[in-house]
Amino acid sequence: MSVLSECPAFRGSAANPMSREERLVKVRDCFRRALSDADTERVIAMLENLEELADVAELMDVLGQTAPAR
C-alpha cells in the first residue's frame, strides 16, 4: 500500500531555502561529473561575480569543455 503525503516546504523551496553552503555543496556535486575541481571553483567564482565578468565567453569556455575522464 502506498501512502501519499505532501511536503509544502521541502528543502530548497522558497518557504525553506537552502543556505549558501548547502547550495555550493549541491553545485560542486553536480559539476564534478563534468568539470575538474579547479574549473568548478572558477565557475563558482565567475557566477558569484557575474556583473564584473568582462566577457561571458570565458564562462562559456569552461562550461563547454569536454568532461574529464574519471
URWOGI-V228119 format. One record per backbone hydrogen bond with DSSP energy under -0.5 kcal/mol. CO is the residue of the C=O (numbers start at 1). NH is the residue of the N-H. E is the energy in kcal/mol with one decimal. If there is no record, write none. Layout:
co,nh,e
CO,NH,E
CO,NH,E
This chain:
co,nh,e
2,4,-0.6
6,8,-0.5
7,10,-0.8
10,13,-2.3
13,16,-0.8
14,17,-0.5
16,12,-3.0
16,13,-0.6
19,23,-2.3
20,24,-2.5
21,25,-2.2
22,26,-2.0
23,27,-2.7
24,28,-2.9
25,29,-2.1
26,30,-2.3
27,31,-3.1
28,32,-1.9
30,33,-1.1
31,34,-2.3
31,35,-3.1
36,40,-2.5
37,41,-2.2
38,42,-2.0
39,43,-2.6
40,44,-2.5
41,45,-2.4
42,46,-2.5
43,47,-2.9
44,48,-2.5
45,49,-0.9
46,49,-0.5
47,50,-1.2
49,52,-1.5
49,53,-0.6
50,53,-1.0
55,58,-1.8
55,59,-0.6
56,60,-2.4
57,61,-2.5
58,62,-1.4
59,63,-2.5
60,64,-2.2
62,65,-1.0
